[in-house]
Amino acid sequence: MLDDANVKAGQIVEIPFYAEDFTGVYGAQFTMNLSGTLEELVSGGLDIKEQLQCSNGNLIVSFNDAKKDLM
């Protein structure tokens, strides 16, 4: 969890997302409401840039790994 933060116009804010154990996770999704401008999205361990959308002040993240074997 992140604490609330007051930021100024033009200030860059980095919001990290972490998972301790991603074993057996085939997908995830969430929406984050934005009240400012989204300048850049940076993917870390997962290459999900193609699965991110920004619409009407919302960052929409929907990730699924179709390459995993379903057993």
C-alpha positions as CSV (number, residue, x, y, z in Angstrom):
1,M,0.0,0.0,0.0
2,L,1.1,3.5,-0.7
3,D,0.3,6.5,1.6
4,D,-1.7,9.4,0.2
5,A,0.5,12.0,-1.4
6,N,0.0,15.6,-2.4
7,V,1.8,16.4,-5.6
8,K,2.2,19.6,-7.6
9,A,1.3,20.2,-11.2
10,G,4.2,18.9,-13.4
11,Q,5.6,16.7,-10.7
12,I,6.5,13.2,-11.8
13,V,5.1,10.4,-9.6
14,E,6.2,6.8,-9.8
15,I,3.7,4.2,-8.5
16,P,5.3,0.7,-8.2
17,F,3.3,-2.5,-8.2
18,Y,4.9,-5.6,-6.8
19,A,3.9,-9.3,-6.4
20,E,5.8,-11.6,-4.0
21,D,4.9,-14.8,-5.7
22,F,3.5,-14.8,-9.2
23,T,3.5,-18.6,-9.6
24,G,0.1,-19.8,-10.8
25,V,-1.1,-16.3,-11.6
26,Y,-2.6,-16.3,-15.1
27,G,-4.0,-12.8,-15.1
28,A,-4.9,-9.7,-13.2
29,Q,-6.9,-6.6,-13.8
30,F,-7.6,-3.3,-12.1
31,T,-8.6,0.3,-12.8
32,M,-6.8,3.4,-11.3
33,N,-8.5,6.8,-11.4
34,L,-6.2,9.6,-12.5
35,S,-6.8,13.3,-11.9
36,G,-3.8,14.4,-13.9
37,T,-2.0,13.7,-17.1
38,L,-0.4,10.3,-17.8
39,E,3.0,11.0,-19.5
40,E,4.6,7.5,-19.5
41,L,4.0,3.9,-18.6
42,V,7.0,1.7,-17.7
43,S,6.7,-2.0,-17.5
44,G,9.0,-3.9,-15.1
45,G,9.2,-7.7,-14.9
46,L,6.0,-8.2,-16.9
47,D,5.8,-6.8,-20.4
48,I,2.2,-5.4,-20.2
49,K,2.5,-2.1,-22.0
50,E,0.3,-3.4,-24.8
51,Q,-2.4,-4.3,-22.3
52,L,-2.7,-0.9,-20.7
53,Q,-5.3,1.7,-21.7
54,C,-6.0,5.2,-20.5
55,S,-9.5,6.4,-21.0
56,N,-11.6,9.2,-19.4
57,G,-9.2,9.7,-16.6
58,N,-8.8,6.0,-15.8
59,L,-5.8,3.8,-16.2
60,I,-7.1,0.3,-17.1
61,V,-4.8,-2.7,-16.6
62,S,-5.8,-6.1,-17.9
63,F,-3.1,-8.7,-18.0
64,N,-3.3,-12.3,-19.0
65,D,-0.7,-14.8,-20.0
66,A,-2.1,-17.0,-22.7
67,K,1.3,-18.7,-23.0
68,K,0.9,-20.6,-19.7
69,D,-0.1,-24.2,-19.9
70,L,-3.6,-24.9,-18.5
71,M,-3.6,-28.2,-16.6
